[in-house]
Amino acid sequence: MRAYIVEGGRPLMGPVRVHGAKNSVLPILAAAILAPGESVIHNCPALSDVDSSLAILRRLGCRAEQAGDTITVDASALTGSAVPDHLMREMRSSVIFLGAILGRTGEAELSLPGGCELGPRPIDLHLEAIRALGAQVREESGGRLYCRGKLTGGEIVLARPSVGATENAMLAAVAAEGTTVLHNAAREPEIADLQGFLRTLGAQVRGAGSSTIVIEGGKPLHGGEFTVMGDRIVACTYLSAAAAAGGSITVTGADPAHLSAVTAVFSEAGCAVRSGGGGVELISRRPLESAGAVHTAPYPGFPTDAQPPVMAALARGRGTTLFVEHIFENRYRHVSELRRMGADIRVEGRVAVVCGVPALHGAAVEAADLRGGAALLVAALGAEGESVITGVHHLDRGYASLEADLCALGGRVRREELNLY
Ligand code: UD1
């Protein structure tokens, strides 16, 4: 069993550059299906979710090659429109292939992404969006979905600004003949990045980053070249690690403007935070104070993905901070593990009350999901003694260079194969 072994209590110092954004590269790889040509995509992180996307692309008959952090996809010879169940299950966001496959081929067969990691994750809004463009959707028992139809542009009104549904709607609309107006779209920076990539393919898309996205669909597409934005959640994780362990770090590679909801929380908690020169510097020398109430919300609000690592940082300190999780129902699975490290956290429904304690201690803990795993790592870096974190495959989905980055900052983190017998 693989594990991270963390010796806590060492301050983090120096610069760290984050890799490309997972939540940007995944929809961009799906979007490459739309163009009968070669897409060259730079700043792609080495993540297991990226591997899963490449496996889906190859299964569909695309050429997909990786050299360093550049991925080349040639979808000219696309042969398939069905994604097998086992590939759908490897990654929850595989549903993002729906709009692209349907748009390119007029049909798509895939299964519902299974499981229940953060509470129910339905895809009703994705299906409503493609139906609004004329697709017929048939769902068979066992969760297999059959979608087909010639798409035409139309009005789509999302009941809530779902990130994935916005992306699926954009991909389908690019292929749909005519104008699509997407209302109540998600405004996350990754949506604007997807728009940037689609434009390099020749698509006419505008408005991403606002609540209304307009797409003139059915235009001929071609290959293109694009560089993926930096990962704002990895940046938040490293800032959380420095806040927890103490020290002074400068995070580059992600747009500081994308981090402001999180840096505001650390300022409130008593860290010195400064943005400039393309990076964010965080200095944490004193025990953290209360950050008041932190409500997760769609962008530009506080990101739900940053809630676990930021909570882990605030678990040690002097104040009481309230977290209110508005996006996912079951996103506190890290709390029971943080308690094993000595944290004083109480969960009631969507609210977590975090009473800062003077010190956390190392413990054997298990990651139950990706960002929950990041929370355990953050807590372990700030704890006294050694922690053993298992469930590292969750972390591999979203962090490409944790060990190297944290060691370069002065942390003691190593990855080991544990022999439990
Ligand atoms: C994306 C991100 C994920 C992040 C989340 C919220 C990717 C690959 N993943 O996930 O890291 O935590 O945004 O910022 O980009 N919902 C419905 N019906 C739907 C779709 C969503 O009810 O058809 C609900 C979900 O259950 C959830 C909320 O809407 O409660 C937000 O989900 P959504 O924005 O769609 O998240 P994802 O795209 O899955």
Residues whose N, C-alpha, C, O or C-beta is under 5 A from the ligand:
A	BS01	UD1	N23 S93 P120 R121 P122 I123 D124 L125 H126 P161 S162 V163 G164 A165 T304 D305 I327 F328
